[in-house]
Amino acid sequence: MKLYFTDTAIADLDSIYFWREMPTAKKTLQTILEEIKILRNFPDIAPVDPMFNEETKTIRSLVVAKGLYRVLYYIENNYVYISRIWDCRMNPNKIKID
C-alpha cells in the first residue's frame, strides 16, 4: 500500500511542528511519521472509528506518539489516505474529514 497525505493532514503536521517547542517539535513529527509507516504493510491495523459513522468512507483511527495523536485515515484503491492527524487534547467535535 502507498501512503497519501491529504492537504489537511499536511496542514495538521505543520500545526504540530509550529505549536511545539524545538527540538520537541522535530522529534514529535519524526515519531508520528515513523509510526504511520506501519499502515503500508498493515492498513487494517487500526479500528474503525465510530465517531465517523456518518462519513461515506470507513475512517480508521491509529493512536500514535504515546497516545497524544490520532491518525485518521481511510483505504481506497491500494492507497492509505491520511486524512487528519489530530491532537487528542483538542475538541473532537471540530474534526472534519477530507
VENRALIN-V553252 format. One record per backbone hydrogen bond with DSSP energy under -0.5 kcal/mol. CO is the residue of the C=O (numbers start at 1). NH is the residue of the N-H. E is the energy in kcal/mol with one decimal. If there is no record, write none. Layout:
BEGIN
co: {CO,CO}
nh: {NH,NH}
e: {E,E}
END
This chain:
BEGIN
co: {2,4,4,6,7,8,9,10,11,12,13,14,15,16,21,21,23,24,25,26,27,28,29,30,31,32,33,35,36,37,37,38,38,42,47,48,49,50,52,57,59,60,61,61,62,64,64,65,68,69,70,70,71,71,72,72,73,74,76,78,79,79,80,80,81,81,82,84,86,86,87,91,92}
nh: {80,6,82,10,11,12,13,14,15,16,17,18,19,20,24,25,27,28,29,30,31,32,33,34,35,36,37,38,39,40,41,41,42,45,61,50,52,53,55,59,49,73,47,63,71,68,69,68,88,64,72,86,62,73,83,84,60,81,79,2,76,81,4,82,74,83,6,72,70,88,90,94,95}
e: {-3.1,-0.6,-3.3,-2.2,-2.3,-2.2,-2.2,-2.4,-2.4,-2.4,-2.4,-2.6,-2.0,-0.9,-0.5,-2.1,-2.1,-2.8,-2.4,-2.4,-2.3,-2.5,-2.8,-2.3,-2.4,-1.8,-1.0,-0.9,-2.2,-1.8,-0.5,-0.7,-2.4,-1.8,-2.1,-0.7,-1.8,-1.3,-1.6,-0.9,-3.1,-2.2,-0.5,-0.6,-3.3,-0.6,-1.8,-1.5,-2.8,-2.8,-0.7,-2.9,-2.6,-0.5,-2.3,-1.7,-3.3,-2.9,-1.3,-1.8,-2.5,-0.7,-2.7,-0.8,-1.7,-0.9,-2.5,-2.5,-2.5,-0.6,-2.4,-1.7,-1.3}
END
